[in-house]
Amino acid sequence: MRFNIVAIGDKVPKWVNENFIEYIQRIANDWDVNLITLSPIQRSKSKSRLYIKQEETKKLLASIPNKNLIVALDENGKSLSSKSFSKQVNHWSIGGRDVCFLIGGPDGLDFSVPLSGQKKLKKISESKWPDFCWSLSSLTFPHTLVRIILAEQLYRAWSIKMGHPYHRD
């Protein structure tokens, strides 16, 4: 199974990349995880938060590889336990599509930006996106930390699937 993570923020501290890679390398033989980072929109007084959010969302949507199931990470998304997330990943794998996780910038994602407006994505769907909206927590995290949490949860989902003792009840 292939997972693509498309995230706003191309300049992160070294420890973020090190920790992200640590978890991804643990599952590298079974699942392929690809991180695509995008530069944020330059902030200025003349650009509203809404404008920035919309432009960053457009960049994210344009970077989704073809035929991916789209999972948006959003504070208002569905909350899942680690076991439920593992079951969800197994469900997605049955569908045969790759999965793309979207991590917005500090202002989040704008779900009003049309998916059909992106040339690369017309083949996927003309409908509303995302296919699934997931909340990691009701807490607020720095967006760079979300990458590590997502990588760890992918590793945990894999370990649950494989019966590995990493996840303990």
N, C-alpha and C positions, 0 to 999 in steps of 0.2 A: 504494500500500500504506500502511496506517496502523499505526503503532506507538504503543502506550501504555506509558508507564513509570510504575509506581506505586511510590513510595518513602516509607519512613518517614523523617521529618526535614523539617520545614517551615521551619526557620530555619537557613539556610546562609550562609556568607560570600559577599560580593558577587562575589568572583573565581570561585566555583564556578558561579554562574548565568551570568556573563559567558562563561566557557569553554564551558559546556554549550550556550548559545545560539549561540556562534561555529560549532560543528560542525553544529548542527541547521539553521541558516540556509543552510549550503552545500548541503543536500539538500532544502530546503523545496519546490522545484518538482516533485520527483518522488515523495518520500515525505512523509507527514504524521506528525510525531512530537509526541505530547502527553505532558506531564509532569504527573502528579497527585501532590502531596505531602500526606502525612498527619502529624499530630502524633504524636510518640512517647508511649508510656504513661509516666506520671509514675513515676519510680523512688522507692522508699522501702524502709526496712528490713523493712516488713511484707509486701512483695511479692517473691516469689521470681523468679529469672531465668527459670524455666520459665513462670511465670504471665505475665510480661511478654512473653516470646517468643510465647506462645499468643495473647494479646490483640492484639499487633501483627500477627500473622499473620491473625487474624480481620478486623482492619481492612483489611488489604491485600486479602484475598479479597472482602470486601464492596464494594470500590472498583473491581474489575475490570469494565470495560464488557462488556456482553453479547456472547456468541459470540466471545470472544477466545481464541486459542491461548495457553496460559499457559507462560511461560518463567521459571523461578526462577533467580536468580543465587545460587549457593551454592558454597562452597569444595569440596564433595564432588561437584560436577557434572562433566559431561564437558568436557574441555579441547579447545578448537578452535584451529587456526591461523586467521589472518585470511582466508585463501582458503577454508578449510573453513566458516567462519562465513558468508562470502558465499554459498557454495553452499547452506548451510542456509537462509538467508533466501530465496533463490530457490525452494527447495523449499516453504517455508511459503507463499510468494506463489501458488504453483500451487494450493494448497488453498483459496484465496480467503478465508480468515479473517484478521481483524486479529490482531496479535501483542501480547501484554501481558507486559512484563518486570517482575518483582517484585524490589525491593530491600528487604530486611528492615532492621531496626534493628541496633544493635550486638550483640545476642544472636543474630541470624540469623532463620531461618524455622523453623517447627515443622510438618513435613509430616504430623503425625498429626492436625492440625486438619482436620475434614472439609469438603470442598468443597461437598457437598450440604447442609450446614447453613446456607448463605448463600442467602437468598431470591432475590436477583438472579441467582445462578448456577445455580439448578436447571435452567434452560432449556439451559445449556451441557452439563452432564454430571453424572451421579451417581457417576462413577468417581473414582479417586484422582487427585490432581494432583501435580506439574505435568505438562504434556505434554512438557516438555523441561527438564532441569536443566543449567545451564551454569556452569562455573567460569572466571572471567576469568584466574585465575592461582593458583598454589599459594602466592603471597605473600598477606599480609593487607593490605587497603587500608582507609582510613577510608571509611565509607559515603558521605560526600559526594563523595569523589574517584571512587567507582564510577560516579556519574552522568556524569562527564566521560569516563571511560574507555569507558563504554557508548556515549555520543554519538559519540566518535571512532571506535569500531569500527563503528557504523552508517554513519558517513560513509565509512570505509574499504571496507565491504562494497558500498556504493553505487558508490564509485569503481572498484572491481574490476569490478563488473557493467557499468559504463559505459565501461570501457577507459581510464579517466582515469589519468594518470601519477602520481597521489598515492601509489599503492601500487607499490613497486618490489621486484622479486625480486632 
